[in-house]
Amino acid sequence: MDRRSRVLRARPVGVSSRLLRMLASISWSLRLQPTPPGWVDLAFAVPVMDVTRAERELGWTPHRTATEALVELVQGLRTRRGAPTPVLAPDADGPLRVRELLTGVGGRP
């Protein structure tokens, strides 16, 4: 079990990126979830970042580790914290995301 699995208390499940993208595309098109399939592509292409140069040249230091940031993100999702934008507003979805469907969020332009 890798570190992310332990942090998330989850079991890794192997799935092809093509299958995941197809499912994301279908569920997005049906407005079952607000994330376009391009986000799957981004998730599979996320680079590993090294802050050594920023620390050395700018004197910058991160406030959180990558693990702490991941935990904070997941906790925000679990507790339905949001932000004042249509997609991130905690009260924007409703049963079966009906409020989102009615406002057109997640629809095609």
N, CA, C and O atoms as a Tinker XYZ file with bonds, in Angstrom:
   436  protein
     1  N      0.862000   -1.177000    0.000000    73     2
     2  CA     0.000000    0.000000    0.000000    64     1     3
     3  C      0.903000    1.232000    0.000000    63     2     4     5
     4  O      1.807000    1.341000    0.828000    81     3
     5  N      0.661000    2.157000   -0.924000    73     3     6
     6  CA     1.499000    3.354000   -0.975000    64     5     7
     7  C      1.020000    4.408000    0.020000    63     6     8     9
     8  O     -0.013000    4.249000    0.670000    81     7
     9  N      1.789000    5.480000    0.123000    73     7    10
    10  CA     1.511000    6.519000    1.126000    64     9    11
    11  C      0.155000    7.179000    0.919000    63    10    12    13
    12  O     -0.560000    7.438000    1.887000    81    11
    13  N     -0.211000    7.456000   -0.341000    73    11    14
    14  CA    -1.520000    8.081000   -0.593000    64    13    15
    15  C     -2.654000    7.191000   -0.123000    63    14    16    17
    16  O     -3.632000    7.670000    0.451000    81    15
    17  N     -2.521000    5.893000   -0.367000    73    15    18
    18  CA    -3.555000    4.950000    0.069000    64    17    19
    19  C     -3.695000    4.959000    1.583000    63    18    20    21
    20  O     -4.806000    4.939000    2.113000    81    19
    21  N     -2.559000    4.989000    2.276000    73    19    22
    22  CA    -2.612000    5.022000    3.743000    64    21    23
    23  C     -3.240000    6.325000    4.238000    63    22    24    25
    24  O     -4.075000    6.315000    5.142000    81    23
    25  N     -2.832000    7.442000    3.639000    73    23    26
    26  CA    -3.362000    8.746000    4.061000    64    25    27
    27  C     -4.868000    8.811000    3.844000    63    26    28    29
    28  O     -5.598000    9.326000    4.691000    81    27
    29  N     -5.331000    8.293000    2.720000    73    27    30
    30  CA    -6.758000    8.343000    2.394000    64    29    31
    31  C     -7.545000    7.176000    2.973000    63    30    32    33
    32  O     -8.767000    7.111000    2.837000    81    31
    33  N     -6.829000    6.246000    3.628000    73    31    34
    34  CA    -7.444000    5.042000    4.149000    64    33    35
    35  C     -8.274000    4.366000    3.053000    63    34    36    37
    36  O     -9.444000    4.030000    3.239000    81    35
    37  N     -7.611000    4.182000    1.896000    73    35    38
    38  CA    -8.283000    3.619000    0.731000    64    37    39
    39  C     -7.443000    2.502000    0.132000    63    38    40    41
    40  O     -6.229000    2.442000    0.326000    81    39
    41  N     -8.094000    1.647000   -0.577000    73    39    42
    42  CA    -7.418000    0.556000   -1.263000    64    41    43
    43  C     -7.232000    0.960000   -2.721000    63    42    44    45
    44  O     -8.198000    1.349000   -3.377000    81    43
    45  N     -6.007000    0.875000   -3.240000    73    43    46
    46  CA    -5.799000    1.214000   -4.658000    64    45    47
    47  C     -6.557000    0.258000   -5.568000    63    46    48    49
    48  O     -6.605000   -0.947000   -5.323000    81    47
    49  N     -7.142000    0.804000   -6.609000    73    47    50
    50  CA    -7.872000    0.009000   -7.587000    64    49    51
    51  C     -7.299000    0.352000   -8.954000    63    50    52    53
    52  O     -7.296000    1.515000   -9.357000    81    51
    53  N     -6.819000   -0.649000   -9.657000    73    51    54
    54  CA    -6.274000   -0.413000  -10.989000    64    53    55
    55  C     -7.389000   -0.176000  -11.994000    63    54    56    57
    56  O     -8.326000   -0.967000  -12.096000    81    55
    57  N     -7.281000    0.903000  -12.723000    73    55    58
    58  CA    -8.257000    1.209000  -13.768000    64    57    59
    59  C     -7.516000    1.959000  -14.871000    63    58    60    61
    60  O     -6.651000    2.788000  -14.587000    81    59
    61  N     -7.844000    1.676000  -16.102000    73    59    62
    62  CA    -7.158000    2.343000  -17.203000    64    61    63
    63  C     -7.621000    3.790000  -17.298000    63    62    64    65
    64  O     -8.767000    4.115000  -16.988000    81    63
    65  N     -6.716000    4.642000  -17.729000    73    63    66
    66  CA    -7.063000    6.060000  -17.865000    64    65    67
    67  C     -8.132000    6.248000  -18.938000    63    66    68    69
    68  O     -8.979000    7.134000  -18.820000    81    67
    69  N     -8.098000    5.422000  -19.982000    73    67    70
    70  CA    -9.113000    5.534000  -21.040000    64    69    71
    71  C    -10.505000    5.226000  -20.505000    63    70    72    73
    72  O    -11.464000    5.935000  -20.812000    81    71
    73  N    -10.614000    4.167000  -19.704000    73    71    74
    74  CA   -11.907000    3.802000  -19.130000    64    73    75
    75  C    -12.393000    4.887000  -18.171000    63    74    76    77
    76  O    -13.561000    5.273000  -18.207000    81    75
    77  N    -11.512000    5.369000  -17.327000    73    75    78
    78  CA   -11.884000    6.413000  -16.376000    64    77    79
    79  C    -12.325000    7.675000  -17.102000    63    78    80    81
    80  O    -13.309000    8.303000  -16.711000    81    79
    81  N    -11.610000    8.051000  -18.151000    73    79    82
    82  CA   -11.971000    9.241000  -18.922000    64    81    83
    83  C    -13.333000    9.055000  -19.590000    63    82    84    85
    84  O    -14.142000    9.982000  -19.616000    81    83
    85  N    -13.590000    7.859000  -20.130000    73    83    86
    86  CA   -14.867000    7.581000  -20.766000    64    85    87
    87  C    -16.013000    7.702000  -19.758000    63    86    88    89
    88  O    -17.046000    8.302000  -20.056000    81    87
    89  N    -15.828000    7.132000  -18.565000    73    87    90
    90  CA   -16.861000    7.226000  -17.525000    64    89    91
    91  C    -17.066000    8.677000  -17.079000    63    90    92    93
    92  O    -18.198000    9.106000  -16.856000    81    91
    93  N    -15.977000    9.423000  -16.951000    73    91    94
    94  CA   -16.089000   10.837000  -16.576000    64    93    95
    95  C    -16.826000   11.612000  -17.658000    63    94    96    97
    96  O    -17.649000   12.476000  -17.355000    81    95
    97  N    -16.538000   11.311000  -18.900000    73    95    98
    98  CA   -17.203000   11.994000  -20.013000    64    97    99
    99  C    -18.703000   11.725000  -20.027000    63    98   100   101
   100  O    -19.509000   12.639000  -20.198000    81    99
   101  N    -19.061000   10.471000  -19.847000    73    99   102
   102  CA   -20.485000   10.104000  -19.838000    64   101   103
   103  C    -21.198000   10.746000  -18.654000    63   102   104   105
   104  O    -22.263000   11.342000  -18.820000    81   103
   105  N    -20.622000   10.629000  -17.466000    73   103   106
   106  CA   -21.294000   11.192000  -16.284000    64   105   107
   107  C    -21.350000   12.708000  -16.343000    63   106   108   109
   108  O    -22.300000   13.306000  -15.839000    81   107
   109  N    -20.350000   13.345000  -16.950000    73   107   110
   110  CA   -20.374000   14.808000  -17.101000    64   109   111
   111  C    -21.440000   15.215000  -18.116000    63   110   112   113
   112  O    -22.193000   16.163000  -17.895000    81   111
   113  N    -21.491000   14.488000  -19.226000    73   111   114
   114  CA   -22.495000   14.803000  -20.256000    64   113   115
   115  C    -23.915000   14.656000  -19.723000    63   114   116   117
   116  O    -24.814000   15.400000  -20.115000    81   115
   117  N    -24.109000   13.696000  -18.830000    73   115   118
   118  CA   -25.423000   13.496000  -18.221000    64   117   119
   119  C    -25.645000   14.401000  -17.009000    63   118   120   121
   120  O    -26.691000   14.343000  -16.363000    81   119
   121  N    -24.654000   15.233000  -16.712000    73   119   122
   122  CA   -24.699000   16.169000  -15.577000    64   121   123
   123  C    -24.859000   15.451000  -14.245000    63   122   124   125
   124  O    -25.541000   15.939000  -13.344000    81   123
   125  N    -24.232000   14.300000  -14.128000    73   123   126
   126  CA   -24.255000   13.576000  -12.867000    64   125   127
   127  C    -23.130000   14.031000  -11.951000    63   126   128   129
   128  O    -23.174000   13.792000  -10.744000    81   127
   129  N    -22.136000   14.678000  -12.511000    73   127   130
   130  CA   -21.021000   15.223000  -11.736000    64   129   131
   131  C    -20.469000   16.428000  -12.505000    63   130   132   133
   132  O    -20.588000   16.478000  -13.729000    81   131
   133  N    -19.865000   17.401000  -11.806000    73   131   134
   134  CA   -19.507000   18.677000  -12.428000    64   133   135
   135  C    -18.123000   18.754000  -13.070000    63   134   136   137
   136  O    -17.705000   19.839000  -13.475000    81   135
   137  N    -17.406000   17.647000  -13.173000    73   135   138
   138  CA   -16.030000   17.711000  -13.629000    64   137   139
   139  C    -15.897000   17.224000  -15.069000    63   138   140   141
   140  O    -16.187000   16.063000  -15.355000    81   139
   141  N    -15.459000   18.102000  -15.988000    73   139   142
   142  CA   -15.260000   17.675000  -17.372000    64   141   143
   143  C    -14.184000   16.590000  -17.463000    63   142   144   145
   144  O    -13.318000   16.508000  -16.593000    81   143
   145  N    -14.229000   15.769000  -18.494000    73   143   146
   146  CA   -13.279000   14.657000  -18.614000    64   145   147
   147  C    -11.825000   15.106000  -18.730000    63   146   148   149
   148  O    -10.924000   14.311000  -18.461000    81   147
   149  N    -11.575000   16.322000  -19.112000    73   147   150
   150  CA   -10.203000   16.826000  -19.197000    64   149   151
   151  C     -9.475000   16.783000  -17.865000    63   150   152   153
   152  O     -8.246000   16.719000  -17.832000    81   151
   153  N    -10.217000   16.818000  -16.772000    73   151   154
   154  CA    -9.599000   16.743000  -15.448000    64   153   155
   155  C     -8.961000   15.374000  -15.209000    63   154   156   157
   156  O     -7.990000   15.261000  -14.461000    81   155
   157  N     -9.507000   14.341000  -15.842000    73   155   158
   158  CA    -8.886000   13.014000  -15.736000    64   157   159
   159  C     -7.518000   13.052000  -16.409000    63   158   160   161
   160  O     -6.544000   12.512000  -15.884000    81   159
   161  N     -7.453000   13.696000  -17.577000    73   159   162
   162  CA    -6.174000   13.835000  -18.271000    64   161   163
   163  C     -5.166000   14.572000  -17.392000    63   162   164   165
   164  O     -4.004000   14.179000  -17.297000    81   163
   165  N     -5.629000   15.640000  -16.753000    73   163   166
   166  CA    -4.747000   16.398000  -15.855000    64   165   167
   167  C     -4.252000   15.543000  -14.698000    63   166   168   169
   168  O     -3.080000   15.613000  -14.327000    81   167
   169  N     -5.127000   14.751000  -14.135000    73   167   170
   170  CA    -4.757000   13.919000  -12.990000    64   169   171
   171  C     -3.669000   12.908000  -13.360000    63   170   172   173
   172  O     -2.785000   12.614000  -12.556000    81   171
   173  N     -3.743000   12.385000  -14.570000    73   171   174
   174  CA    -2.737000   11.405000  -14.983000    64   173   175
   175  C     -1.443000   12.060000  -15.459000    63   174   176   177
   176  O     -0.450000   11.370000  -15.688000    81   175
   177  N     -1.446000   13.383000  -15.610000    73   175   178
   178  CA    -0.249000   14.077000  -16.088000    64   177   179
   179  C      0.348000   15.015000  -15.044000    63   178   180   181
   180  O      1.201000   15.837000  -15.378000    81   179
   181  N     -0.077000   14.910000  -13.803000    73   179   182
   182  CA     0.428000   15.794000  -12.756000    64   181   183
   183  C      1.911000   15.525000  -12.533000    63   182   184   185
   184  O      2.311000   14.395000  -12.254000    81   183
   185  N      2.724000   16.575000  -12.659000    73   183   186
   186  CA     4.156000   16.361000  -12.441000    64   185   187
   187  C      4.498000   16.292000  -10.956000    63   186   188   189
   188  O      3.774000   16.819000  -10.111000    81   187
   189  N      5.597000   15.641000  -10.661000    73   187   190
   190  CA     6.110000   15.635000   -9.299000    64   189   191
   191  C      6.895000   16.926000   -9.138000    63   190   192   193
   192  O      7.786000   17.220000   -9.935000    81   191
   193  N      6.568000   17.691000   -8.113000    73   191   194
   194  CA     7.190000   19.000000   -7.933000    64   193   195
   195  C      8.271000   18.945000   -6.862000    63   194   196   197
   196  O      8.151000   18.243000   -5.857000    81   195
   197  N      9.319000   19.701000   -7.108000    73   195   198
   198  CA    10.419000   19.824000   -6.149000    64   197   199
   199  C     10.553000   21.314000   -5.832000    63   198   200   201
   200  O     10.728000   22.125000   -6.742000    81   199
   201  N     10.473000   21.676000   -4.567000    73   199   202
   202  CA    10.514000   23.085000   -4.171000    64   201   203
   203  C     11.922000   23.555000   -3.784000    63   202   204   205
   204  O     12.089000   24.666000   -3.282000    81   203
   205  N     12.920000   22.718000   -4.013000    73   203   206
   206  CA    14.279000   23.061000   -3.611000    64   205   207
   207  C     14.743000   24.380000   -4.212000    63   206   208   209
   208  O     15.303000   25.220000   -3.507000    81   207
   209  N     14.515000   24.569000   -5.502000    73   207   210
   210  CA    14.963000   25.812000   -6.153000    64   209   211
   211  C     14.248000   27.028000   -5.590000    63   210   212   213
   212  O     14.881000   28.059000   -5.363000    81   211
   213  N     12.932000   26.932000   -5.358000    73   211   214
   214  CA    12.188000   28.056000   -4.782000    64   213   215
   215  C     12.700000   28.367000   -3.388000    63   214   216   217
   216  O     12.805000   29.532000   -3.006000    81   215
   217  N     13.016000   27.337000   -2.634000    73   215   218
   218  CA    13.581000   27.549000   -1.290000    64   217   219
   219  C     14.938000   28.233000   -1.386000    63   218   220   221
   220  O     15.209000   29.191000   -0.662000    81   219
   221  N     15.787000   27.740000   -2.277000    73   219   222
   222  CA    17.151000   28.262000   -2.398000    64   221   223
   223  C     17.185000   29.682000   -2.967000    63   222   224   225
   224  O     17.866000   30.548000   -2.416000    81   223
   225  N     16.466000   29.932000   -4.053000    73   223   226
   226  CA    16.568000   31.214000   -4.741000    64   225   227
   227  C     15.628000   32.288000   -4.202000    63   226   228   229
   228  O     15.934000   33.477000   -4.289000    81   227
   229  N     14.517000   31.890000   -3.662000    73   227   230
   230  CA    13.525000   32.864000   -3.204000    64   229   231
   231  C     13.365000   32.897000   -1.692000    63   230   232   233
   232  O     12.726000   33.799000   -1.150000    81   231
   233  N     13.941000   31.920000   -1.014000    73   231   234
   234  CA    13.764000   31.849000    0.431000    64   233   235
   235  C     12.370000   31.408000    0.824000    63   234   236   237
   236  O     11.939000   31.612000    1.959000    81   235
   237  N     11.668000   30.802000   -0.121000    73   235   238
   238  CA    10.288000   30.378000    0.111000    64   237   239
   239  C     10.269000   29.011000    0.770000    63   238   240   241
   240  O     11.080000   28.142000    0.449000    81   239
   241  N      9.344000   28.829000    1.685000    73   239   242
   242  CA     9.152000   27.505000    2.276000    64   241   243
   243  C      7.659000   27.181000    2.267000    63   242   244   245
   244  O      6.828000   28.044000    2.553000    81   243
   245  N      7.331000   25.956000    1.943000    73   243   246
   246  CA     5.908000   25.586000    1.915000    64   245   247
   247  C      5.338000   25.539000    3.327000    63   246   248   249
   248  O      6.042000   25.229000    4.288000    81   247
   249  N      4.057000   25.851000    3.433000    73   247   250
   250  CA     3.372000   25.781000    4.729000    64   249   251
   251  C      2.847000   24.387000    5.022000    63   250   252   253
   252  O      2.619000   24.035000    6.179000    81   251
   253  N      2.655000   23.595000    3.977000    73   251   254
   254  CA     2.120000   22.245000    4.128000    64   253   255
   255  C      2.924000   21.282000    3.262000    63   254   256   257
   256  O      3.455000   21.662000    2.218000    81   255
   257  N      3.004000   20.054000    3.700000    73   255   258
   258  CA     3.586000   19.008000    2.861000    64   257   259
   259  C      2.540000   18.588000    1.836000    63   258   260   261
   260  O      1.365000   18.932000    1.959000    81   259
   261  N      2.973000   17.844000    0.828000    73   259   262
   262  CA     2.028000   17.341000   -0.166000    64   261   263
   263  C      0.976000   16.457000    0.494000    63   262   264   265
   264  O     -0.199000   16.502000    0.131000    81   263
   265  N      1.401000   15.660000    1.457000    73   263   266
   266  CA     0.456000   14.788000    2.168000    64   265   267
   267  C     -0.554000   15.613000    2.943000    63   266   268   269
   268  O     -1.747000   15.310000    2.918000    81   267
   269  N     -0.097000   16.653000    3.632000    73   267   270
   270  CA    -1.024000   17.515000    4.380000    64   269   271
   271  C     -2.010000   18.200000    3.445000    63   270   272   273
   272  O     -3.187000   18.330000    3.783000    81   271
   273  N     -1.549000   18.643000    2.269000    73   271   274
   274  CA    -2.442000   19.286000    1.299000    64   273   275
   275  C     -3.493000   18.308000    0.793000    63   274   276   277
   276  O     -4.659000   18.669000    0.638000    81   275
   277  N     -3.080000   17.071000    0.536000    73   275   278
   278  CA    -4.023000   16.047000    0.092000    64   277   279
   279  C     -5.068000   15.755000    1.164000    63   278   280   281
   280  O     -6.258000   15.652000    0.867000    81   279
   281  N     -4.623000   15.623000    2.402000    73   279   282
   282  CA    -5.546000   15.374000    3.514000    64   281   283
   283  C     -6.527000   16.541000    3.651000    63   282   284   285
   284  O     -7.722000   16.323000    3.854000    81   283
   285  N     -6.034000   17.773000    3.541000    73   283   286
   286  CA    -6.904000   18.946000    3.651000    64   285   287
   287  C     -7.943000   18.965000    2.526000    63   286   288   289
   288  O     -9.108000   19.289000    2.758000    81   287
   289  N     -7.520000   18.618000    1.315000    73   287   290
   290  CA    -8.450000   18.561000    0.186000    64   289   291
   291  C     -9.553000   17.538000    0.443000    63   290   292   293
   292  O    -10.734000   17.837000    0.268000    81   291
   293  N     -9.174000   16.348000    0.852000    73   291   294
   294  CA   -10.155000   15.285000    1.089000    64   293   295
   295  C    -11.088000   15.658000    2.245000    63   294   296   297
   296  O    -12.292000   15.410000    2.172000    81   295
   297  N    -10.546000   16.244000    3.300000    73   295   298
   298  CA   -11.396000   16.675000    4.418000    64   297   299
   299  C    -12.396000   17.729000    3.950000    63   298   300   301
   300  O    -13.554000   17.711000    4.367000    81   299
   301  N    -11.960000   18.640000    3.094000    73   299   302
   302  CA   -12.868000   19.647000    2.552000    64   301   303
   303  C    -13.993000   19.022000    1.749000    63   302   304   305
   304  O    -15.142000   19.456000    1.832000    81   303
   305  N    -13.660000   17.999000    0.969000    73   303   306
   306  CA   -14.694000   17.297000    0.209000    64   305   307
   307  C    -15.661000   16.564000    1.128000    63   306   308   309
   308  O    -16.873000   16.581000    0.916000    81   307
   309  N    -15.105000   15.917000    2.155000    73   307   310
   310  CA   -15.953000   15.153000    3.086000    64   309   311
   311  C    -16.872000   16.055000    3.900000    63   310   312   313
   312  O    -18.017000   15.692000    4.168000    81   311
   313  N    -16.379000   17.225000    4.294000    73   311   314
   314  CA   -17.172000   18.123000    5.137000    64   313   315
   315  C    -17.966000   19.141000    4.322000    63   314   316   317
   316  O    -18.655000   20.002000    4.869000    81   315
   317  N    -17.850000   19.019000    2.995000    73   315   318
   318  CA   -18.593000   19.886000    2.080000    64   317   319
   319  C    -18.244000   21.351000    2.250000    63   318   320   321
   320  O    -19.100000   22.220000    2.085000    81   319
   321  N    -16.997000   21.630000    2.578000    73   319   322
   322  CA   -16.560000   23.020000    2.571000    64   321   323
   323  C    -16.591000   23.488000    1.135000    63   322   324   325
   324  O    -16.447000   22.684000    0.214000    81   323
   325  N    -16.775000   24.758000    0.937000    73   323   326
   326  CA   -16.861000   25.254000   -0.427000    64   325   327
   327  C    -16.194000   26.594000   -0.593000    63   326   328   329
   328  O    -15.402000   27.034000    0.241000    81   327
   329  N    -16.532000   27.220000   -1.679000    73   327   330
   330  CA   -16.044000   28.546000   -2.005000    64   329   331
   331  C    -17.166000   29.240000   -2.769000    63   330   332   333
   332  O    -18.069000   28.577000   -3.280000    81   331
   333  N    -17.118000   30.572000   -2.852000    73   331   334
   334  CA   -18.228000   31.294000   -3.481000    64   333   335
   335  C    -18.199000   31.229000   -5.012000    63   334   336   337
   336  O    -18.207000   32.264000   -5.679000    81   335
   337  N    -18.166000   30.030000   -5.557000    73   335   338
   338  CA   -18.281000   29.825000   -6.992000    64   337   339
   339  C    -19.339000   28.753000   -7.197000    63   338   340   341
   340  O    -19.548000   27.922000   -6.314000    81   339
   341  N    -20.014000   28.755000   -8.345000    73   339   342
   342  CA   -21.092000   27.783000   -8.542000    64   341   343
   343  C    -20.668000   26.335000   -8.335000    63   342   344   345
   344  O    -21.395000   25.570000   -7.701000    81   343
   345  N    -19.523000   25.947000   -8.848000    73   343   346
   346  CA   -19.125000   24.547000   -8.738000    64   345   347
   347  C    -18.696000   24.185000   -7.327000    63   346   348   349
   348  O    -18.919000   23.057000   -6.889000    81   347
   349  N    -18.074000   25.133000   -6.594000    73   347   350
   350  CA   -17.558000   24.829000   -5.268000    64   349   351
   351  C    -18.512000   25.171000   -4.133000    63   350   352   353
   352  O    -18.228000   24.847000   -2.980000    81   351
   353  N    -19.632000   25.816000   -4.427000    73   351   354
   354  CA   -20.581000   26.171000   -3.377000    64   353   355
   355  C    -21.157000   24.904000   -2.763000    63   354   356   357
   356  O    -21.700000   24.065000   -3.483000    81   355
   357  N    -21.049000   24.747000   -1.425000    73   355   358
   358  CA   -21.511000   23.509000   -0.797000    64   357   359
   359  C    -22.997000   23.237000   -0.974000    63   358   360   361
   360  O    -23.423000   22.086000   -0.884000    81   359
   361  N    -23.797000   24.273000   -1.226000    73   359   362
   362  CA   -25.243000   24.081000   -1.349000    64   361   363
   363  C    -25.718000   24.105000   -2.796000    63   362   364   365
   364  O    -26.916000   24.225000   -3.050000    81   363
   365  N    -24.794000   23.992000   -3.748000    73   363   366
   366  CA   -25.161000   24.126000   -5.161000    64   365   367
   367  C    -25.733000   22.860000   -5.779000    63   366   368   369
   368  O    -26.300000   22.908000   -6.870000    81   367
   369  N    -25.593000   21.731000   -5.099000    73   367   370
   370  CA   -25.971000   20.516000   -5.791000    64   369   371
   371  C    -27.393000   20.049000   -5.504000    63   370   372   373
   372  O    -28.196000   19.934000   -6.430000    81   371
   373  N    -27.715000   19.785000   -4.275000    73   371   374
   374  CA   -29.037000   19.263000   -3.951000    64   373   375
   375  C    -29.151000   17.808000   -4.362000    63   374   376   377
   376  O    -28.186000   17.218000   -4.847000    81   375
   377  N    -30.336000   17.223000   -4.169000    73   375   378
   378  CA   -30.530000   15.821000   -4.543000    64   377   379
   379  C    -30.269000   15.626000   -6.037000    63   378   380   381
   380  O    -30.824000   16.334000   -6.876000    81   379
   381  N    -29.424000   14.662000   -6.346000    73   379   382
   382  CA   -29.062000   14.340000   -7.732000    64   381   383
   383  C    -28.531000   15.554000   -8.501000    63   382   384   385
   384  O    -28.658000   15.626000   -9.723000    81   383
   385  N    -27.939000   16.502000   -7.777000    73   383   386
   386  CA   -27.349000   17.713000   -8.360000    64   385   387
   387  C    -28.390000   18.527000   -9.138000    63   386   388   389
   388  O    -28.057000   19.164000  -10.138000    81   387
   389  N    -29.628000   18.507000   -8.689000    73   387   390
   390  CA   -30.699000   19.162000   -9.431000    64   389   391
   391  C    -30.497000   20.675000   -9.533000    63   390   392   393
   392  O    -30.785000   21.259000  -10.578000    81   391
   393  N    -30.011000   21.319000   -8.475000    73   391   394
   394  CA   -29.787000   22.773000   -8.553000    64   393   395
   395  C    -28.740000   23.091000   -9.612000    63   394   396   397
   396  O    -28.862000   24.066000  -10.354000    81   395
   397  N    -27.720000   22.260000   -9.670000    73   395   398
   398  CA   -26.669000   22.459000  -10.663000    64   397   399
   399  C    -27.231000   22.262000  -12.065000    63   398   400   401
   400  O    -26.922000   23.031000  -12.976000    81   399
   401  N    -28.047000   21.244000  -12.234000    73   399   402
   402  CA   -28.664000   20.969000  -13.514000    64   401   403
   403  C    -29.531000   22.148000  -13.959000    63   402   404   405
   404  O    -29.502000   22.538000  -15.126000    81   403
   405  N    -30.293000   22.707000  -13.035000    73   403   406
   406  CA   -31.188000   23.814000  -13.367000    64   405   407
   407  C    -30.439000   25.088000  -13.727000    63   406   408   409
   408  O    -30.913000   25.878000  -14.544000    81   407
   409  N    -29.254000   25.296000  -13.113000    73   407   410
   410  CA   -28.478000   26.497000  -13.414000    64   409   411
   411  C    -27.591000   26.319000  -14.627000    63   410   412   413
   412  O    -27.034000   27.295000  -15.130000    81   411
   413  N    -27.447000   25.092000  -15.111000    73   411   414
   414  CA   -26.631000   24.852000  -16.290000    64   413   415
   415  C    -25.164000   24.626000  -16.009000    63   414   416   417
   416  O    -24.391000   24.441000  -16.949000    81   415
   417  N    -24.743000   24.633000  -14.746000    73   415   418
   418  CA   -23.343000   24.400000  -14.415000    64   417   419
   419  C    -22.979000   22.994000  -14.867000    63   418   420   421
   420  O    -23.718000   22.041000  -14.620000    81   419
   421  N    -21.845000   22.872000  -15.523000    73   419   422
   422  CA   -21.396000   21.573000  -15.995000    64   421   423
   423  C    -21.915000   21.239000  -17.375000    63   422   424   425
   424  O    -21.546000   20.214000  -17.948000    81   423
   425  N    -22.782000   22.106000  -17.924000    73   423   426
   426  CA   -23.271000   21.857000  -19.275000    64   425   427
   427  C    -22.258000   22.290000  -20.316000    63   426   428   429
   428  O    -21.290000   22.983000  -20.002000    81   427
   429  N    -22.471000   21.898000  -21.499000    73   427   430
   430  CA   -21.569000   22.285000  -22.579000    64   429   431
   431  C    -21.857000   23.724000  -22.991000    63   430   432   433
   432  O    -23.006000   24.165000  -22.951000    81   431
   433  N    -20.808000   24.464000  -23.392000    73   431   434
   434  CA   -20.998000   25.869000  -23.816000    64   433   435
   435  C    -21.815000   25.959000  -25.084000    63   434   436
   436  O    -22.069000   27.058000  -25.577000    81   435
